[in-house]
Amino acid sequence: MKLIYSLALTASLLASATSCRDNSPVEVGADSPYIHYMGRLDRTNPAEPAFSFPGTTAMLSFEADSVAMHVSPGSGYFVVEIDSLAPQKVCFDPTDSVMTLGRDLGEGLHNLRVTYCIEGYEKSPRWRGFTLSPGAKLHEPAVPQGPKIEFIGNSITCGYGTDAEGPEIHFSYDTENHCLSYAHQTARLLDADYYVVARSGSGIYRNYNGPREGSPDGTIPSEYDNTLIYCPDVKWDFSTWQPDVVCINLGTNDTSLGNYDIALFGERYGEFLSHLRSVYPDAKFVLLTGSMLHGKALDDVRHTLDSLAASRPGVMRFDMSEETGELGYGADYHPSPRRAALNAVELSQFIANEVLPSN
């Protein structure tokens, strides 16, 4: 394989680890304060919080010889990391709801990180917790210590096609891997607590191949306030998590096939920025041009974003290097893992040096 709404622990949990004194497996419910989540969760049912965006993560620290994960059947693909072992990409098919992630782990403290690596709006995934071997001890999770970053974007942010062998391969969940995207890798380089709001094909004022006059339904601004994409019944509570930085990578689909009105793009982008400022009053915003923008579309988007940033305090600009093929391609000419890794290095350096230099 190619290569968290945070819960506060109570003082007693911070003071000492817990242990099980019998021979029964140790069950860790999805609502346990020992699990650190990253990403939007619908907690209407605390025992089975729902999620849909790529990058949604659960972290757990424990002493145990084995660990299994429980999710709703058919949840799809996750990337599993235990300690310094190589990441594993695993899939929960419609008949799967529990899977052993590690066994014979040995003595000592182990750190588990499980990341949802696809767009799950069609699969309705839900966390259901973990099972540890008998005698297990739970510890405060090893959470990221860097900035809080939200990534808003399209297929490039999702990790569309990053596990594909070349551009002739078309999209499938088999080849999507958010953990190889620029967003995930930027978060890891900065040790960031990060959230993702992204959907392949989405734009600011029109989605891929949408009408020139715009398609307000299904765009990122129209879905942004929902906890789960395409599910307007549960609105996201922005007070639960406030990012230090918001990175926005939109415009590639707005300008798709040359059928776009750049003035409408700029107008809608400005409205979205105003909304973001209302819910994140203290955040810094970074407006990105994506690596799949080229030629006139790139020039138009770059000029528009420059103008928007110049007129708003706390808003900055960054251009990712273009996907030109010398580092390979992912599915449907999307960024390859090497291009995404380069973009992550570029963006993480910009954030560290220019956006949050005091950190």
MIGUPA-358652 format. One line per 10 residues: their letters; for each residue x, y, z of N, C-alpha, C. Coordinates in pm, whole numbers, always signed. Atoms other than C-alpha are relative to their C-alpha. Layout:
BEGIN
a> X Y Z X Y Z X Y Z; ... .
% end
This chain:
BEGIN
mkliyslalt> +83 -120 +0 +0 +0 +0 +86 +125 +0; -67 -128 -4 +118 +348 -77 -39 +71 +130; +46 -79 -101 +192 +505 +147 -94 +92 -77; +76 +116 -58 -1061 +1548 +1632 -96 +69 +97; +74 -14 -122 -1380 +1754 +1813 +76 -79 +107; -80 +58 -105 -1151 +1689 +2108 -77 -5 +130; +69 +15 -128 -1295 +1555 +2433 +97 +30 +113; -84 -31 -115 -1154 +1700 +2753 -8 -113 +101; -3 +104 -101 -1045 +1441 +3006 -21 +62 +138; +20 -47 -136 -1153 +1479 +3366 +130 -12 +77 .
asllasatsc> -122 +1 -77 -893 +1534 +3634 +38 -140 +45; -31 +136 -44 -923 +1178 +3756 +58 -84 -112; -53 +76 +113 -861 +1041 +3408 +142 +42 -32; -134 -48 +25 -556 +1260 +3367 +97 -51 +105; -89 +34 -110 -418 +1154 +3702 +55 -140 -12; -47 +137 +2 -395 +783 +3637 -69 -79 -109; +59 +89 +98 -459 +508 +3387 -96 -94 +70; +92 +97 -56 -740 +260 +3436 +38 -139 -48; -32 +137 +40 -718 -114 +3413 -119 -90 +26; +103 +101 -20 -942 -414 +3390 +60 -113 +84 .
rdnspvevga> -58 +95 -96 -897 -667 +3673 -49 -142 -22; +40 +137 +28 -1062 -970 +3517 +54 -42 -135; -52 +53 +126 -1003 -1178 +3207 -87 +35 -119; +86 -41 +111 -1266 -1008 +2995 +70 +104 -86; -53 -108 +84 -1171 -794 +2696 -44 +136 +53; +31 -136 -44 -1168 -423 +2770 -70 +73 -114; +78 -69 +102 -1440 -243 +2577 +12 +151 +19; -12 -146 -1 -1386 +123 +2489 -109 +54 -90; +111 -51 +79 -1712 +280 +2379 +38 +122 -81; -30 -114 +88 -1719 +541 +2105 -11 +133 +73 .
dspyihymgr> +13 -123 -77 -1815 +801 +2366 +101 +10 +113; -100 +0 -106 -1515 +723 +2587 +86 +127 -5; -89 -117 -3 -1312 +1027 +2701 +144 -35 -32; -135 +39 +37 -1000 +825 +2623 +23 +3 -151; -15 -12 +146 -1066 +857 +2248 +6 +147 -36; -11 -136 +52 -948 +1178 +2086 -40 -2 -147; +49 -7 +137 -1139 +1257 +1768 +47 +127 -68; -20 -117 +86 -1049 +1491 +1485 -101 -10 -114; +99 -1 +107 -1318 +1590 +1236 -140 +16 +54; +137 -23 -40 -1686 +1672 +1245 -73 -131 +29 .
ldrtnpaepa> +78 +116 -40 -1902 +1420 +1430 -142 +42 +34; +139 -16 -41 -2277 +1398 +1460 -19 -89 +122; +9 +74 -126 -2319 +1297 +1825 -145 -15 +47; +140 +21 -37 -2698 +1265 +1816 -15 -131 +78; -12 +125 -75 -2631 +906 +1925 +145 -10 +47; -140 -4 -46 -2317 +938 +2144 +71 -135 -11; -62 +131 +8 -2260 +562 +2133 +43 -37 -141; -35 +25 +139 -2235 +572 +1752 +9 +132 -76; -9 -128 +71 -2119 +916 +1635 +24 -21 -149; -8 +12 +145 -2161 +959 +1261 +97 +102 -57 .
fsfpgttaml> -93 -90 +67 -1917 +1122 +1020 -7 -25 -149; +3 +21 +144 -1875 +1168 +647 +121 +55 -73; -111 -63 +71 -1568 +1377 +565 +128 -80 +11; -130 +66 -9 -1226 +1233 +481 +86 +68 +106; -87 -54 -103 -963 +1279 +748 -54 -12 +140; +54 +20 -134 -1197 +1206 +1038 +82 -108 +70; -102 +81 -66 -971 +1044 +1296 -38 -34 +143; +11 +41 -140 -981 +850 +1623 +137 -41 +49; -131 +30 -58 -675 +827 +1849 -19 -61 +138; +12 +72 -126 -626 +593 +2144 +140 -43 +45 .
sfeadsvamh> -127 +44 -59 -332 +522 +2377 -30 -104 +107; +36 +112 -87 -322 +197 +2572 +120 -93 +21; -87 +115 -19 -127 -94 +2714 -86 -124 -21; +76 +122 +31 -262 -413 +2558 +74 -76 -109; -67 +83 +99 -151 -700 +2340 -70 +3 -135; +73 -5 +127 -424 -652 +2079 -106 +109 +7; +104 -102 +9 -677 -396 +1958 -85 -27 -123; +94 +14 +111 -988 -427 +1742 -87 +125 -6; +83 -119 +20 -1207 -150 +1598 -140 -42 -43; +140 +22 +37 -1586 -138 +1569 -53 +123 -73 .
vspgsgyfvv> +69 -107 +74 -1766 +72 +1305 -126 -61 -61; +120 +51 +67 -2094 +45 +1119 +41 -78 -125; -34 +81 +118 -2094 -221 +842 +5 +84 -127; -11 -68 +129 -1981 -102 +501 +55 +140 +8; -51 -137 -16 -1802 +208 +632 +107 +36 -103; -101 -28 +102 -1525 +171 +373 +140 +0 +55; -144 +7 -22 -1156 +250 +395 +50 +92 +112; -71 -74 -104 -944 +360 +690 +149 -29 -14; -143 +25 -14 -570 +399 +737 +30 -14 +148; -28 +35 -139 -446 +240 +1059 +150 +17 +26 .
eidslapqkv> -140 -17 -42 -124 +346 +1234 +11 -40 +147; -29 +41 -137 +7 +173 +1547 +148 +20 +25; -139 -30 -34 +325 +310 +1702 +76 +41 -127; -80 -34 +118 +596 +325 +1433 -15 -104 -111; +23 +100 +105 +460 +32 +1230 -49 +68 -127; +44 -56 +127 +389 +93 +863 -152 +14 -3; +145 -17 +10 +39 +234 +796 -63 -112 -82; +76 +101 +73 -221 -19 +681 -132 +62 -46; +130 -43 +51 -519 +61 +459 -94 -119 +9; +94 +109 -21 -815 -151 +565 -138 +42 -46 .
cfdptdsvmt> +133 -29 +51 -1169 -179 +434 -107 -77 +77; +117 +63 -60 -1495 -247 +616 -106 -14 -108; +102 +30 +99 -1723 -414 +363 -138 -6 +66; +135 +2 -59 -2103 -436 +411 -23 -109 +104; +15 +107 -100 -2059 -757 +614 +95 +18 +118; -100 -20 -105 -1783 -613 +837 -43 +110 +97; +23 -104 -99 -1837 -426 +1163 +108 +1 +107; -111 +6 -95 -1533 -533 +1367 +122 -56 -71; -123 +44 +65 -1173 -579 +1263 +115 +13 +99; -121 -6 -81 -854 -664 +1453 +104 +84 -73 .
lgrdlgeglh> -97 -91 +61 -607 -385 +1386 +144 -36 +35; -133 +37 -42 -312 -522 +1579 -5 -110 +104; -11 +106 -101 -211 -830 +1776 +146 -23 +29; -138 +26 -43 +101 -947 +1960 +80 +130 +6; -64 -131 -4 +183 -583 +2027 +108 +11 +106; -103 -2 -103 +392 -660 +2333 -30 +97 +112; +19 -84 -117 +430 -477 +2659 +29 +146 -33; -28 -142 +14 +440 -103 +2702 -116 +77 -62; +103 -92 +50 +240 +197 +2580 -6 -5 -153; +20 -1 +145 +93 +183 +2229 -93 +116 -37 .
nlrvtycieg> +81 -111 +51 -50 +471 +2029 -64 -40 -133; +77 +37 +119 -323 +405 +1773 -61 +124 -62; +63 -108 +76 -438 +646 +1504 -71 -62 -119; +80 +54 +109 -721 +552 +1266 -63 +116 -74; +45 -112 +81 -804 +791 +981 -91 -48 -112; +90 +31 +111 -1102 +771 +748 +59 +63 -126; -79 -50 +112 -936 +802 +408 -79 +14 -129; +83 -21 +118 -1232 +834 +169 -112 +99 +32; +120 -82 -18 -1540 +1050 +116 -117 -94 +29; +93 +103 -42 -1807 +863 +307 -146 +37 -2 .
yeksprwrgf> +139 -46 -4 -2127 +1049 +233 -98 -107 -47; +88 +107 +49 -2269 +744 +51 -5 -120 +96; -15 +118 -83 -2166 +500 +323 -50 +17 +143; +55 -28 -134 -2297 +666 +642 +79 -69 +111; -80 +68 -103 -2006 +549 +862 -28 +55 +140; +14 -36 -141 -2029 +551 +1243 +109 -70 +81; -93 +61 -95 -1766 +494 +1509 -80 -80 +103; +64 +80 -105 -1858 +217 +1756 +98 -40 +110; -95 +23 -108 -1541 +201 +1966 +105 -105 -30; -113 +92 +13 -1256 -42 +2030 -11 -110 +106 .
tlspgaklhe> -14 +108 -97 -1190 -373 +2206 +149 -28 +19; -138 +30 -35 -860 -431 +2386 +6 -135 +70; -17 +130 -63 -721 -758 +2517 -16 +10 +151; +20 -3 -146 -789 -857 +2880 +121 +60 +73; -105 -62 -78 -594 -661 +3139 +52 +130 -56; -48 -123 +65 -556 -360 +2913 -11 +120 +93; +4 -128 -70 -484 -17 +3055 -16 +112 -102; +20 -116 +86 -604 +307 +2899 +76 +120 +53; -76 -119 -37 -400 +626 +2898 -55 +121 -75; +33 -122 +72 -454 +985 +2801 +57 -10 -142 .
pavpqgpkie> -49 +17 +138 -428 +984 +2418 +110 +99 -34; -111 -84 +46 -115 +1122 +2252 -51 +90 -111; +64 -88 +97 -287 +1414 +2081 +101 +93 -65; -89 -96 +66 -127 +1654 +1830 +22 +125 +87; -38 -115 -82 +52 +1946 +1992 +14 +129 -81; -16 -117 +85 +63 +2185 +1696 -128 +81 -13; +116 -86 +19 -191 +2434 +1560 -124 -78 -40; +126 +55 +50 -556 +2365 +1482 -22 +55 -141; +13 -41 +139 -610 +2371 +1106 -124 -65 -62; +111 +54 +78 -923 +2331 +896 +35 +12 -148 .
fignsitcgy> -21 +2 +144 -890 +2233 +529 -135 -9 -69; +124 -5 +76 -1177 +2325 +298 +37 -19 -147; -45 +20 +137 -1157 +2189 -55 -82 -97 -81; +62 +88 +100 -1233 +1956 -340 +73 -133 -5; -61 +133 +12 -1091 +1629 -474 +146 -2 +42; -141 -6 -35 -732 +1743 -421 +17 -11 +151; -4 +7 -145 -800 +1790 -51 -45 -137 +49; +49 +132 -40 -989 +1459 -34 +104 -110 -18; -95 +107 +32 -700 +1258 -180 -47 -90 -111; +54 +71 +116 -883 +1152 -497 +113 -61 -82 .
gtdaegpeih> -91 +67 +92 -683 +891 -686 +144 -9 +42; -141 +1 -40 -365 +912 -480 +57 -141 +11; -48 +137 -3 -345 +532 -458 -5 -66 -137; +5 +55 +136 -383 +488 -835 +141 -5 -59; -132 +17 +63 -94 +379 -1055 +25 +97 -114; -21 -92 +110 -151 +638 -1325 -127 +71 -39; +113 -87 +34 -381 +893 -1490 -112 -67 -78; +103 +68 +78 -567 +642 -1707 -101 -73 +89; +91 +65 -95 -729 +493 -1395 -103 +102 +47; +107 -89 -43 -1065 +644 -1301 -28 -16 +148 .
fsydtenhcl> +25 -3 -143 -1199 +722 -958 -66 -128 +51; +69 +101 -79 -1289 +448 -712 +46 +19 +144; -42 -9 -140 -1280 +425 -335 +129 -77 +23; -123 +78 -14 -1001 +169 -380 +124 +88 -16; -118 -82 +29 -768 +441 -510 -2 +135 +71; +0 -125 -77 -876 +730 -286 +70 -23 +133; -71 +12 -128 -645 +786 +9 +33 +140 +51; -21 -134 -55 -677 +1110 +202 +134 +12 +72; -126 -7 -75 -366 +1019 +402 +120 +31 -89; -105 -39 +94 -160 +1080 +87 -26 +139 -59 .
syahqtarll> +32 -133 +51 -322 +1421 +22 +92 +105 +61; -78 -111 -54 -146 +1754 +72 -53 +42 +137; +61 -47 -124 -393 +1834 +352 +45 -85 +119; -39 +88 -110 -324 +1530 +567 +149 +11 +28; -145 -5 -20 +50 +1550 +510 +44 +135 +58; -29 -129 -62 +55 +1922 +594 -30 -6 +149; +36 +13 -141 -126 +1844 +919 +103 -81 +76; -98 +84 -69 +125 +1573 +1005 +133 +74 +16; -125 -74 -10 +424 +1794 +929 -5 +106 +110; +16 -105 -102 +285 +2061 +1165 -53 -56 +131 .
dadyyvvars> +57 +65 -118 +157 +1808 +1422 -131 +67 +38; +123 -78 -18 -181 +1975 +1378 -118 -88 +37; +134 +53 -22 -521 +1891 +1519 -82 +56 -116; +57 -54 +123 -711 +1914 +1192 -136 -58 -33; +132 +39 +49 -1059 +1898 +1042 -2 +22 -151; +13 -11 +145 -1160 +1857 +677 -147 +18 -36; +131 -14 +64 -1465 +1985 +490 +28 +3 -150; -38 +10 +141 -1420 +1866 +132 -83 -105 -70; +76 +93 +85 -1597 +1691 -153 +53 +11 -142; -47 +0 +138 -1466 +1590 -495 -103 +65 -92 .
gsgiyrnyng> +88 -65 +96 -1609 +1800 -776 -64 +128 +48; +67 -117 -57 -1716 +2084 -547 +73 +130 -30; -56 -133 +20 -1664 +2453 -598 -62 +101 +92; +54 -113 -77 -1748 +2792 -456 -136 +42 -55; +127 -45 +57 -2019 +2899 -699 -60 -100 -100; +49 +108 +86 -2046 +2600 -936 +89 -122 +20; -77 +123 -8 -1938 +2238 -920 +53 -38 -137; -60 +42 +126 -1752 +2048 -1190 -106 -10 -110; +87 +2 +117 -1919 +2102 -1528 -140 +53 +29; +128 -61 -30 -2198 +2303 -1368 -31 +115 -93 .
pregspdgti> +37 -111 +88 -2387 +2584 -1541 +84 +125 +26; -84 -120 -11 -2195 +2904 -1608 -55 +99 +102; +60 -95 -94 -2442 +3105 -1401 +5 -48 +145; -16 +50 -136 -2373 +2887 -1099 -102 -105 +38; +88 +106 -51 -2527 +2597 -909 +11 +2 +152; -16 -19 -145 -2582 +2697 -547 -16 -128 +80; +19 +124 -74 -2697 +2351 -438 +120 -92 -18; -109 +96 +6 -2418 +2110 -351 +138 +61 -1; -131 -64 -10 -2137 +2365 -350 +47 -3 +146; -52 +1 -137 -1911 +2386 -47 -69 +104 +89 .
pseydntliy> +70 -95 -88 -2070 +2710 +85 -140 -45 +39; +137 +44 -31 -2417 +2553 +64 -2 -116 +99; -6 +116 -89 -2302 +2246 +263 +83 +26 +125; -103 -20 -101 -2052 +2406 +496 -53 -5 +143; +53 -3 -136 -2278 +2449 +799 -56 -134 +47; +52 +132 -37 -2388 +2085 +796 +110 -84 +64; -96 +90 -64 -2218 +1839 +1028 +41 -111 -96; -24 +102 +102 -2249 +1573 +755 -44 +57 -134; +31 -57 +130 -2243 +1665 +389 -130 -62 -54; +129 +37 +58 -2583 +1651 +215 -103 -43 +107 .
cpdvkwdfst> +94 +31 -110 -2755 +1612 +557 -27 +129 +78; +22 -130 -61 -2902 +1950 +653 -69 -5 +137; +75 +8 -124 -3087 +1820 +960 +84 +31 +124; -88 -22 -115 -2785 +1845 +1194 +103 +105 -38; -93 -108 +28 -2598 +2175 +1190 +123 -10 +90; -125 +5 -75 -2238 +2201 +1301 +5 +113 +104; -16 -97 -108 -2171 +2378 +1632 +143 +53 -4; -134 -54 +20 -1876 +2603 +1552 +71 +34 +131; -63 -32 -129 -1817 +2679 +1920 +80 -117 +56; -67 +117 -55 -1693 +2324 +1980 +146 -9 -42 .
wqpdvvcinl> -138 +11 +50 -1372 +2370 +1780 +29 +124 -84; -38 -123 +70 -1203 +2692 +1666 +141 -15 -55; -133 +17 +57 -912 +2658 +1423 +85 +127 +11; -94 -112 +10 -602 +2876 +1424 +14 +45 -145; -20 -26 +143 -576 +2849 +1045 -107 -75 -79; +93 +63 +93 -829 +2777 +771 +61 +10 -140; -55 +4 +135 -687 +2668 +433 -112 -36 -98; +108 +19 +96 -928 +2699 +140 +59 -27 -138; -48 +38 +134 -851 +2518 -186 -120 -26 -89; +115 +8 +89 -1143 +2591 -419 +21 +90 -120 .
gtndtslgny> -15 -77 +123 -1166 +2721 -773 +27 -87 -121; -30 +90 +111 -1054 +2424 -982 -128 -44 -70; +126 +42 +61 -1410 +2302 -1036 -84 +118 -47; +71 -120 +45 -1552 +2654 -1062 +41 +39 -141; -51 -39 +131 -1333 +2710 -1369 +8 -119 -97; -11 +122 +81 -1375 +2357 -1509 -55 +21 -141; +39 +2 +142 -1398 +2318 -1890 -12 +140 -59; +1 -137 +50 -1358 +2695 -1931 -134 +69 +4; +137 -54 +2 -1729 +2752 -1874 -31 +69 +132; +16 -65 -130 -1711 +3002 -1589 -10 +152 -12 .
dialfgeryg> +10 -145 -13 -1788 +3358 -1485 +84 +38 +121; -93 -27 -109 -1493 +3478 -1278 -53 +105 +96; +59 -101 -89 -1692 +3773 -1141 -93 -67 +101; +87 +72 -90 -1953 +3536 -995 +80 -83 +100; -89 +74 -88 -1676 +3321 -854 +52 +90 +112; -54 -92 -99 -1521 +3620 -679 -106 +49 +97; +109 -47 -87 -1855 +3743 -546 -37 -106 +103; +40 +107 -93 -1949 +3407 -396 +112 -32 +97; -115 +27 -87 -1599 +3353 -257 +6 +104 +111; +1 -105 -100 -1617 +3689 -83 -108 -20 +105 .
eflshlrsvy> +109 +27 -95 -1952 +3599 +73 +38 -115 +93; -40 +114 -82 -1810 +3268 +193 +105 +42 +103; -100 -50 -94 -1511 +3443 +350 -64 +78 +114; +70 -76 -104 -1746 +3676 +536 -68 -95 +99; +63 +98 -88 -1936 +3376 +670 +104 -69 +88; -106 +64 -78 -1615 +3204 +776 +51 +92 +111; -46 -94 -103 -1504 +3517 +960 -101 +12 +113; +102 -10 -104 -1835 +3527 +1146 +3 -119 +94; -4 +118 -86 -1788 +3171 +1277 +139 -26 +58; -137 +14 -49 -1409 +3187 +1321 +63 +140 +12 .
pdakfvlltg> -44 -140 -8 -1341 +3544 +1441 +149 +19 +18; -142 -18 -30 -979 +3482 +1543 +93 -78 -93; -81 +86 +86 -859 +3248 +1268 +72 +80 -108; -68 -48 +121 -608 +3321 +992 -52 -84 -117; +49 +71 +117 -726 +3229 +642 +107 +0 -109; -95 +13 +111 -504 +3102 +360 -78 -43 -123; +71 +28 +125 -654 +3114 +9 +99 -65 -96; -93 +77 +82 -491 +2849 -209 -44 -7 -145; +26 +48 +135 -464 +2792 -579 +47 -144 -4; -31 +142 +0 -470 +2418 -634 +96 -39 -110 .
smlhgkaldd> -104 +45 +92 -209 +2217 -819 -55 -40 -137; +58 +38 +129 -455 +2125 -1100 -45 +120 -82; +32 -120 +76 -513 +2486 -1207 +116 +35 -93; -103 -33 +98 -327 +2592 -1522 -50 +114 -88; +33 -97 +104 -319 +2870 -1781 -92 +112 +43; +90 -113 -25 -599 +3126 -1798 -80 -20 +128; +77 +25 -122 -802 +2959 -1523 +85 +30 +123; -89 -29 -113 -504 +2977 -1288 +19 +150 +16; -18 -145 -7 -443 +3341 -1376 -124 +70 +54; +124 -63 -46 -809 +3431 -1322 -24 -25 +148 .
vrhtldslaa> +22 +32 -141 -837 +3251 -990 +104 +71 +87; -106 -65 -77 -501 +3386 -870 -29 +149 +17; +29 -143 -8 -598 +3745 -952 -118 +26 +94; +117 -17 -86 -936 +3705 -780 +36 -19 +147; -37 +27 -138 -787 +3555 -466 +94 +108 +54; -87 -110 -43 -517 +3823 -454 -83 +120 +42; +85 -115 -30 -787 +4091 -459 -78 -22 +129; +75 +30 -121 -993 +3919 -191 +88 +8 +124; -90 -2 -115 -695 +3875 +40 +46 +141 +34; -51 -136 -22 -576 +4232 -6 -99 +88 +76 .
srpgvmrfdm> +102 -86 -60 -904 +4374 +120 -52 -52 +134; +50 +60 -124 -945 +4154 +429 +114 -26 +97; -105 +29 -99 -736 +4146 +749 +1 -148 +36; -12 +139 -41 -604 +3808 +851 -18 -101 -111; +17 +89 +115 -640 +3665 +500 +127 +4 -83; -127 +9 +71 -329 +3544 +317 -15 -89 -123; +4 +73 +127 -249 +3388 -19 +117 -95 -13; -108 +94 +28 -52 +3083 -125 -33 -79 -126; +14 +78 +124 +1 +2914 -462 +77 -131 +13; -68 +128 +3 +76 +2544 -464 +65 -20 -137 .
seetgelgyg> -65 +28 +128 +317 +2425 -731 -92 -86 -86; +93 +65 +92 +137 +2296 -1039 +33 -147 -24; -15 +140 +41 +81 +1931 -1125 +35 -2 -148; -46 -2 +139 +285 +1896 -1443 +36 -138 -53; -24 +136 +47 +341 +1522 -1458 +138 -54 +28; -135 +53 -20 +712 +1500 -1383 +11 -82 +128; +3 +80 -122 +624 +1355 -1041 -108 -108 -8; +103 +99 +20 +363 +1123 -1189 -139 +59 +19; +139 -41 -17 -16 +1142 -1177 -74 -104 +82; +98 +91 -59 -293 +994 -969 -110 -26 -100 .
adyhpsprra> +112 +31 +88 -626 +882 -1110 -53 +126 -67; +61 -110 +75 -777 +1106 -1381 +85 +127 +6; -95 -112 +3 -465 +1328 -1381 -3 +85 +128; -7 -68 -129 -505 +1422 -1016 +142 -9 +56; -137 +0 -54 -198 +1488 -801 +46 -140 +43; -63 +123 -45 +34 +1196 -745 +39 +15 +147; -47 -11 -137 +152 +1112 -393 +123 +89 +14; -121 -83 -8 +485 +1278 -470 -33 +148 -17; +41 -139 +16 +318 +1598 -591 -69 +49 +128; +69 -38 -123 +91 +1602 -286 +98 +20 +114 .
alnavelsqf> -100 -14 -106 +392 +1551 -59 +78 +130 -16; -69 -126 +24 +573 +1842 -224 -88 +118 +37; +92 -108 -36 +266 +2064 -189 -14 +12 +151; +9 -3 -146 +247 +1966 +179 +122 +67 +61; -121 -65 -50 +607 +2069 +238 -8 +151 -25; +12 -143 +33 +544 +2400 +60 -97 +70 +94; +103 -66 -80 +227 +2477 +253 +35 +1 +148; -35 +4 -142 +353 +2365 +593 +108 +103 +33; -102 -102 -22 +658 +2588 +557 -60 +140 -1; +66 -130 +6 +437 +2881 +460 -77 +28 +129 .
ianevlpsn> +76 -19 -124 +210 +2829 +760 +92 +25 +118; -93 -15 -113 +501 +2791 +1000 +75 +132 -4; -85 -118 +11 +699 +3085 +866 -75 +131 -20; +70 -123 +37 +435 +3332 +747 -135 +18 +71; +136 -10 -58 +96 +3251 +902 +4 +0 +152; -10 +13 -146 +187 +3145 +1256 +147 +1 +43; -144 +1 -28 +553 +3248 +1289 +33 -2 +149; -28 -6 -143 +525 +3307 +1665 -11 -137 +64; +16 +134 -56 +433 +2940 +1714 +124 -84 -23 .
% end
